[in-house]
Amino acid sequence: EIDTHRWEIKEIHEGLAAIARYDLKVFDVAIVDMRKQIDKAKPRDAADALAKAEKDIIALHGRTDKQITKKLSRALDEVKGGADDEKALTDGKGVLDRIEDLDFELVFKDIALQAANALSGVVAKEKKLKKDARARAQASGEPFDEKDEANYDTVYRKGSDRSFFDLAKTLDGLSKDIRSVAKDTNAAIKFLGKIGKKIKSDKKSSEDMNAFGKKIMDAKPVFEKYASAVDKFADQLAELIKRAKDKNIRPSEVEVLAKIITRQSEGLKASNAVGARTKELARGLKTLEKKLR
């Protein structure tokens, strides 16, 4: 069967004619020469000349047929061999390997949970410090006002400063992890777009493989949405780090922030969508691989 995506019938006819043209021309020239020899023969030798020409033509026809058949056979083997999907298949595997190396749930599950726990830890420490400060104030008979920092004893202030310092340090480490994920994700998306476009428009590949290239291209916006969610979360953490260093976060606010980070519904939705699309591409590539094998 002819792969009409790769070959046009007219193109095949012209190609086969070009392959056979030389040998047919040689055959044609030989017959013209034989005809001349017959015409030149004397009447008494005409019968012998004609018999010899017939014998020579039959032999020449056999050799010409063999030569042309051999050349056309090689050409037709290439045509019926179908498209060259091996390279496209390798490129597709390269894309999937790059994507599957990424842990899409890492940011919005593991890292988000660690950030939320760090924030919740500040609340717990603040409550304990205030409780201890209040107990010391009561024991010494001194007034204690949570809203008036002047009434906090030195131990509380040092403890509070340390608490926010630890929070900033923890969040800073998590922020670096997120930036690293963002960098790897953006590099994978760029590679995905490049290879998807290449496979989609590759004329040496089959229609099925070209369609798979389109699927890769169609998946790009899903990955870009995930990358955008990662960047947004990184920006949120950067703001929290600044506020933690400035000790500009109220305990009541910390609890709310911890809950917001824990949910991260937009990010989780994006990571789930990317995970589902990756599995879909993997199944599609496996199907194409089976067809090739």
Secondary structure, DSSP 8 states (H G I E B T S, - for coil): ---TTT--HHHHHHHHHHHHHHHHHHHHHHHHHHHHHHHHS-GGGHHHHHHHHHHHHHHHHHHHHHHHHHHHHHHHHHHHT----HHHHHHHHHHHHHHHTS-HHIIIIIIHHHHHHHHHHHHHHHHHHHHHHHHHHHHHT----TT-GGGS-HHHHHHHHHHHHHHHHHHHHHHHHHHHHHHHHHHHHHHHHHHHHHHHT-TTS-HHHHHHHHHHHHHHHHHHHHHHHHHHHHHHHHHHHHHHHTT---HHHHHHHHHHHHH-HHHHHHHHHHHHHHHHHHHHHHHHHHHH-
